[in-house]
Amino acid sequence: MTVPYRTELSLPAVPHHSVTFDTILQTPASLPPIGSNTTADFGTVNIYQSMPPLAAQSLTNPDGIKCGLGKGSQHTVGARDDKSDNGNDVTGQLGGNANDEDTDIISEYIGHYGLWQFGWTFVLCLFQIPTTFHIFCLVFQAATRDFWCARPEHLSAVPLDVWRNLTQPDGQCSYRDAPYQQLTLDRFFEYFAGFANTTIDALQTDALPMSGGCKAYEFDETSFGQTIVEEFGLVCDRAHLVSIVEMCFLAGAALGSVGSGWISDQFGRRHTLMGFALTQALTGLALGFVTSLELYMALRVVLGFASMSVAVVSFVLVVELVSGRYRTIIGILNILPVALAYIMAAGIAYVTRDWRTMQFAITLPGLVLVSVWYWCPESPRWLLAKGRLDELYQLLERAASTNGLQLPDHCRKSLVVASNNNDESEVAITVGDVFRRKFIRTTLVMIVVWFGIILIYFGITLHLSNLGGDIYINTVIAGSVESIAICLSIVVVLKLGLRINLFLYMVVAGLSCIVMNFVPDGNLWLIITLAMIVKCCVGACNAIIPTFTAYQYPTTMRNLGVGVGNFAAGVALIIVPYLWLLEHVDQYLPMTIMGVFSIIGALSLAVLKDKLSPKYRQRKLAKKMASCEIVHSEDARARIDSHFPRPTEDAGISNIGFAQNESIFL
């Protein structure tokens, strides 16, 4: 190669990077007009060092055009002679985590986290609220309360305690056979052998035959209004149907947690989220009008699938709008509305006191959120992966404008290159890949951990009434402590990492469950205190586990890895309603089982690496930088040698200061 002129060249400066031969060749606009006796003096240049792609994308003209390289940063490229050989990260002190391995071309242009990301992550987090309402509503809509055989209308004046003692001496599901329709109020007492002169013990004999059951029931409405238990008569021989009703929703949720990932990969995060949100809202409204138990259970399956799909896809979309360390922070904060929704659900249930009215009330927020469908952004990273570059460029323009950034002129070309590179490296991923030798240990551990966390989380959350005390107060306390735990976990996670936090939370939750076996009878407040400790710890685990799982797999397998964890969670969801039936064997047996699984899950974490810990990230970054230097050096040498072959003895780095028609290789 020859250079036909000689002049001093002012090179664009890129912080923390050396000016390379590639840089010089890519800046013809900086050259002055070519004269007859013009030469170029490039100074000392390492011709074998290739500029990292990140820096190459950041170059602009020497006048200093603004480029969006980070959060709220207006980085300018100035003109100066930089001859340093520096390998630091190009992002330097820009927004986000400067040395974050999650930096990609999207974050280069719109930043890790800015005003645009804040607005949409806030809106998308709100989708967790109606979803939590539908998951949690059965705590109030199917609450356990006292009941008895209904008094005939003409005997409604009989005192309740007298009626229950005379007609149901052996419990709520027993009933004395008597011609109640023929008995007047006066003859009622005469028929039962003179109530005034008969003792309770005498009445509780087999002198009068017992019937198989009554046709209608009355319920205590002190704490609750009409529930589905009252509506469909789910007591006595039909009491087992309550667990089936709960299982219908959770079975649909289990399918949704697994299937929604594949659907969102095929059709996009935005339309999948909004489509399921609309399905959730319409199904929730339809539930308020049903009059048969069979239709109610069928709609609950659909609602469970849609609700869990909304929860999963909204989480995926939220974390794909941000990058760097904000993925961890926003991923955890995305669960915060779940805890707040518990408190709001308790308030709605307390005010409405009727399951149909409550159903309409908890569905309306979902309908309101669907109205943002038109403005909701698609995941920029999904658009890039699918090669939909026109939509991606328009989205980046809006995001950069909102964040106060300006896209560089070469943005479209860079997106094309990034999309082509993505397509070339993309391979088909199947479920079997997560069970390969390289990932089987991680996958098995994640299955155990997800199962333990979800079993104890929903085991406590959906059965707070089984612990005793006021269900409304218990729910408010549980939601409050979980909210505090989620917020505090962010600070602790950033300091200690995800794995240590998961381990500690799961151990404390498991031990608290087991300790309940040793609490003296009648000490209700100690039981509730232990339950709140469990709720606090497992609530933080529920917020951390999706992010922790995602970081255990490479990018192409993250969605599938989280899906496998969700499948284990789905199995736990189906088991939860039947787990609490074991309390008829022993009062605290369900809590003991949940505690054991929590501790097993915590111990299994010891075999995994915490890929968000500072030490791990420093080692990985150092290894990555070393490999990049080798690759770039070898790639540049091979590329130049292929065009300009030279003798073997001429190997080395030249100090180039050449005049007209001088060869670059001396």
N, C-alpha and C positions, 0 to 999 in steps of 0.2 A: 504494500500500500504506500502511496506517495501523497504528499500534501503540497499543492501548488502555490502556497503563499505563506508568509510568516508575519504574525502579529501577536501581541499580548491579548489573551482571551480571558474575559471576565466570566467565571463559571457560576452557575446557580448553586446556592449553598443549601445543604440539607443537614439539619442538626444531627450530630452523633453518627454521621456516615462519611466515609471517604469519598472523594470525587474519583470516579473510575473512568476507564476508557469508554465504557458503555455510556456513561453520562455525557461525555464530550460528543460522541457521535449522535446523541439524541437531541442536541441543542444547536441545530444549524441556524436558528433565528438569531442567535447571539453573535454570529460572525459579522464582521464589518463588510462593506462592499469589497469585492475582490479587485485588487489592483494588479498592475503588471509585475511589480516587484514585492508583492505581499507574502509574508511568511507567517506561520503560526508557531508559537512557543507554548507547548503544553506543560512545561515544567516536568516534575517527576511524577510519573503515572504508573500505577500497577495495572498492567494490561491484562493480567490474568484474574483479577478480582471482578466478579460480576456483581452488579448492584442488586440488592434484594428487591423483590417485586414491590414491596410496600413503598420503598423509597422512590422507585421508578414511577409509580403512580402519583407520587406527591409532587413531582417536578412540574413547574410552570415557567412562564417567561420571567426574565430577570427583573421585570418591573415590580414583581411582588403581588401576584394575584392570590386572593384568599382561597384556601382549600379547607373543606370540612374534614378535619382529622380527629376530632374529639369533641367531647361534651362542651358546648358553649364556647368553643375555641375558634378564634379567627386567626389561623396560622398563616403567616406570609412567608414566601420564599424570596429571599433577598439575593443580591448579587455580590459574591465575594469569592476570593480564591481560597478554597479549602483543600489542603493537601494532607489532612489527617487520615489516619487509618484506624477508624473507630468502629467497633462492632455493637454499640448500644442499640436499644430498640428505637425505632423511628418515632414512636409515639411520644417519647420523652416524658414531659410533664403534662401532656394533654389530658383531657377529661377521661374518666374511667380509671381502670387499673393499668398503669403504664406498661407493665410487663405481662399483661394478661394474655394467655395463650388463646383466648376466645376472640381476639381481635380478628375481624375479617373485612371484606371489602364493603359490606353494608355499614359497619360501624366506622369505617374510614370516612364515609360520606355524611352520615347523619349523627355520629357520636354514639357512645355507649348508652347515655341516658340524658335526655333533655326534656324540654317542655312538651314536645310532641309525644314522646314515650310516656311521660308522666300522665298526660291527659287520657291516653288510651288504656294504659295499664290500670288506671283508676276505674274507668268505665267498665273494662272487662272483668275486673275483680268483683264488681257488683253482681255479675251473673252467678256467683256462688251463693248469693242470698236466697233467691227463689228455689234454687236446687236444694239448699239445706232445709228450707221450709218443708218441701215435699218429703225429704228423707225423715225429718224429725217430727212431722205432724202426728203420726200415729201414737206418739207418747201421750198426746192429749185426746186425739180422736178415738183411741181404743183403750183409754185409761181404765184400770181396774177400780171398781167401786162396789159398795154394798148394794145388794138387791134382794128381793123377796117376791113371792107369788103375788100377782096383782089382785087386789080386792075387787069383787064385782061392784058395779056402780051403785046398786041399792044397798051395799054394805060398806060404802066408803066412810061412813061415820064411825065404824069400829076402830078404836084406838090401835095404832100401828103395832105397839109392843104386845098388845093383847092378841091381835090377829096373828102375829108371827109365832107367839108362844103356843097358840091353840092349833094352828094349821101346819106349822113347820117345826115340830119339836126336834127333829134330827138334823137340822141344818138347812141351808138355803135351797138345796135341790130336793128336799123331801116335801111331801104334801099329803095331808090327810084327805082321804076320799069321803066326800060328803055332798049332799044335794044342795049346794050353795044357792042355786037359782031359785029353789023353792023356799029358802029360809028368809024370813023377814029379820029386821034388826032385833026384834024382841025374841023371836024363836031361835036366833043364832046362838044365844047364850044358853037357852034351854036345851038345845040339841047337844051341846058339849057338857051335859050333865051338871048344869047350874054353875056358872063361872064363879059366883060369889062365895059358894061353899065348897069349892074344889081347889085343892092345892095344885101347884105347878107339877109336883112329882106325880100326882095322880093323873094329871092330864097327859104327861109324857109316858104313856103306856101304850100297849098294843090293843087297847080296848076298841079303838076305831081303826079301820084298815087304812093303809097308806097307798096313795096313788103313785103311778110312775113319774109324774111331773105335772106342772101346771102349763096352761096354754099361753099365759102372758105374765110379764114380770114388771115390777116397779123398781126404780133405781133411786139411790140417794143422789140428790142434786145439790148437795152442800158445796162441793168443789167443782163439779162439772155439770154441764147441761147435757143435751142429747149427744150421744156418741154412736159410733157404728156398732158397738156391742149392744146397745139398746135398740138401735134401728133394725138390726138383723137377728137379734136374739142370740148372741154368741155367748151363752152361759150354759152351765151344767153339761149335758151331753154334746153341746155344740161349742164348748169353750175351746176345744183344740183348733177350731177354725181361725181363731185370732192369730195363732202362730203361722198358719198357712197364708193368711192375708198379708202378714208382715213378710213372709218368705217370698211371696209373689213379687213384691216391689224389689226386694234385695236380689232375687234371681235376675230380674230385668236389669238391675244396676250392674250385676256381675257381667252380663253379656255386653252391656254398654261400655264398661270400662275396658274391655278387650277389643270390641269391634269398632269403637269410635276412632281409634288410632289409625286403622287401615282406611276407614272411610275418609278421614281428614287428609290422609296422604294422597288419596285419589282425587278428591274433589275440592281440596283447599280447606284451610282452617276457617275462613270467614263464613262461607256458605254452609259448611257442616255445623258450625256453632249456631248460626242463626236459624238454620232449618230445624235443628233439634230444640232450640229455645222456643220456636213457634209450636212445634209438636208438644212440648212440655206445657205450654200455656193452654193450648186447645184441649189437651187431655185433662189438665187440671180443672178447667171449666166444666167439661163433660162429667167429671166425677161428682160434681155438686148436684147433678140432676138424676143420678142413677137410683133405681129403686130395687134392684136385685143384687144379691151378694155375688153371683157368678159374674155379672157384668162389671161389678166393682173390682173384683180380683183381676179380670182380664185387662181393664184399663190401668190398674196399678202396675202390671207387668210393663205395659207400654210406657207409662210414666217413669218407671225405674230406669228403663233403657235410655230414655231421652234425658232424664235428669243427670245420670252419671256421665253421659256423653257430653252434656253441657259443661260439667265440672272438669272433665279431662281435657276437652278441646280448648276451653277458655284458658286453662293453665298452660297448655302448649303454646297457644298464640301469645300469651303474655310474655313468656320467657323468650320467645323468638323475636319479639319487638325490641328487646334490650340485649346487651352483651356485656362481657367482662364480669366483674364481681357483682354487678347489678342483677345478673341472672339468679344468683343465690339469694340476694336480698328480696327481689321482687317475687321469686318463687316461694319464699316463706311468707311474705306479706300477702300473697294471693289467698292464703288460707285464713287470714285474719277475719274477713267478712263471715266465714263459717261460724266462728265463735260468737261474733256479734249477732248473727241470725238466731242463735239459740235464745238469746235474751229477748230479741224482738218477737220470736215465736211464742215465748211464754206470755208476753204482754198481749199479743193478738188473741191467744187462747183464753186468757183471763177476761178480756173484754167481750169476746163473741159468745163464749159458753155454748156453742152449737157447732157440730162438726161441719155442716154444710156452709154456714156463714164463714167459718174459719177457712174452709177450702177455697171459697171465692176470694177471701182477703189475701191469702198467701199466693194466689195465682196472678193477681193484678200486677205486682211488680215485674213479673216475667213478661207480660204483655207490653209494658212500658219500655222495657229494655230492647224488645224486638224492633222497636221503632228506629233504632240506630243502624239497622241493617245496611241502609244505603250508604252511610258515611263510614261504616266500620272498615278499617284497612285489612287487607290480606297480609299474611306473613311475608315480609320481603325475602326472607330466606327460602320459603317455599316457592315463591315466584322465580327466584334465581335458579333453584334446583330444577324447576320445570321449564326453564328457558322462556318464560313470558316476560321478556325484557322491556317491552313498551309499557306494560302495566307497572313493572318495577320502577322504571325511570320516572313515571308520573308520581308514584308514591314517594320516591326519594326526593323529588322536587318539593312536594308538600311538606315532608318531614324536615328537610333541610331549611326550608323557608321559615317554618315554625320555630326551629331551633336557632335561627339567626345565622345559618351557614349558607354557603354558595357552592353548588356543585361545579367541579372543574370541567373544562371543555372536553377532556378525554373520558368523561364518565361513561358515556355509552359504549365506547370501544373497550374500556376496562371491564364493563359488565359482560360484554360478548365473550371476551377472553375467559373471564371467571366462569361463565356458563359453560363454555366449551370444555374447560378443564374439569368442571364438575361432571359433565356427561361422560368424559373419557374415563374418569376414575370411578364412576358409579357402577356397582355390581349388584346383581340380584341377591337380596338378603331373605332368608327363610327362617322359620322358627327353629329349624334344626341347627342353625348357626350359633345360637346362644347356648347350645348344649355341646358344642365342640370342646375339645380338650382345653383350649385356651381360655374358654369362658365358663365351663361347666361349674367350676367351684363358685364363681361369682353368681351365676344364675341360681344355684341351689341355695346359697346363703340368702339371696334376695327373696326367694320364695318363702323361706322360713321367717325372715324378718317381716315381710309384708303381711304374712298370715298372722303372726303374733300381734303386730300393731293394730291391724284392722279388727281382729277378734276382740281385743280388749277395748279399743276405742268405741266401736259401736255396741259392744256388750254393755259398757257403762252408759253411753249416751242414750241409747234407745230403751234403757230399762232403769232410769233414775227412780221411777216410782217404786221399784222393788226394794229400794234401800230404806224406805220409810220416810216420814217427815212430809212437809208440804212440797208438792211437785213443782209449784211455781217458784218458790224460794230456792229449791235445789237447782233448778235450771238456770236461774239468774246467777247464782254463785258459780256454777260450773262454767257457764259462758264467760264470766268475768275472769276467773282464774286462768282459763284457757287463753283468753286474749292477752293477758299479762305474760303468760308463758311464751306465746308466739313472739311477742315484741322483744322479750329478753333473750330469746334464743338466737335472734339475729346478731346481737352483740357478742354472745358467747361463741357462736359459730365462726364469726370472723376472727376471733382470737384463738380458739382451740381447734376448729375444724368440725366437720360434720360427724365423723365416725365417733369421736369421743363423746359428743353430745348425745348421739343416739344410744350409745352404750349406757351412759349414766342415766338417761331418762327411762330407758327400758328396765334397767335393774331396779331403780327406785319404784317404778310403777308395779313391777312384779312383786317386790317385797311387801309393798303396801297392801296388795290384794291378799297375800298369804297371811299377813299379820291380822287381818280381820277375823280369822279363825280363833284368835286368842283374846278377842275383846269380850269382856263380861256381858252377859245378857242385859238388855235394857239400856245400855250406854249408846243411845242413838246418835248423839252428837259426835262421839268418837268415830263411829262408823261413817258418818257423813264427812268428817274431816279427812279420814283416810281415802274415801272415795274422791274427794276434791283433789287430793294429792295425786291420785292416779289420773284423774281427768287432766290436771295441769301437765303432767309429764307426757302422757300419751297424746295430748293435743299438740305439744311441741314436736313429738315424733311424727305425727301425721302431717305436719307442715314441712318437716325436713326430708322425709323419706323419698318423695318424688325427685327432688334435686340430687340427693345422694345417689339414687339409682341411676339417674341420667349420666352422672360423671363416672360410673363404673364401666361404661361401654363406649366404644368409638362412635363418632358422629353418625355413621350410617346405620348403627344398630341401637341407638339410644331409644328411639320410639318403640322398637320391638322389645327391648329390655324392660322398659317401663310397663309395656303391655303384659309381659309375663308376670311381673309383680302384681299388676292389677288383676290378673287371673287368679293368683293366690288369694288376693284380697276378696275377690268374688266368692271363692269357696268359703272363706271365713264369714262373709255376709250371710250366706245361706245357712250356715251352722248356728249363727247367733240366736235366732228365735228358739231353736230346740235346745240350745245349751242351758237356757234359763229354766227349762223344765226339770233340770236336775236339782233345783232348789227344793223339790218335794222329797228328794232323798236326803239332802243335807242343805241347810240354809245358805251356807257359804261355799258349797262345792263349785258352783259356776265361777266365783271369784278366784278360787284356788286354781282351777284349770287355766283361767286366763293369766294368772300370775306366773304359772309354770311356763307357759308358752312365751311370755314376755321375757323371762330370764334366759330361756333357751335361745331366743332370737338375739338377745344382747351378747351372749357368749359366742355365737356364731360370727359376729362382726369382727372378732379378733383375727380372722384369717384374711380379711380384706385390707386394702390400702386406702387411706384417706387422700383422694386425689385433689382435695382442696386445701390440704394443710400447707403452710408456708414452706416447710422443708421439702415436701414432695414436689411442689411447683418449682422451687429453686433448682433442684436436681434435674427436673425435666427440662426446664428452660436452658440450663447450661448444656445439657446433652443435645438439645435441639439446635442451639446456636453453633456448637462444635460441628454437628453434622451438616448444617447449612453452609458453613464456611468451606468445608471439604467439597460439598456438592457444587457450590457456585464456582469455586476455583477450578475444579476439574471440568465443569461444563464450559466455562469460558475458554480454558486452554484448548479443549477439543474443538470448540467452535472456530477459534482463530486459526488453529493449526490446519483445520480442514480447508480454509480459504487461502492461507498463506503458509504453505509447507516450508520448513527450514531445516537446516542440518541439526543433527542431534547435539552437537557440541555447543550450539548457540542457545541452549536452554538457559533460562534465567529471566530476570527482570531488568529491563533496560532503563537507563536514565535518558529520556528522550528529549533532545533539543535539536530538531532537524530543520534543514533549510530546503529550498525548492529541489524537488526530484530526489531527495534523500529517502532511503528506505527506512521504514519504521524499525526493522530489525538490523542492528549494526553488526 
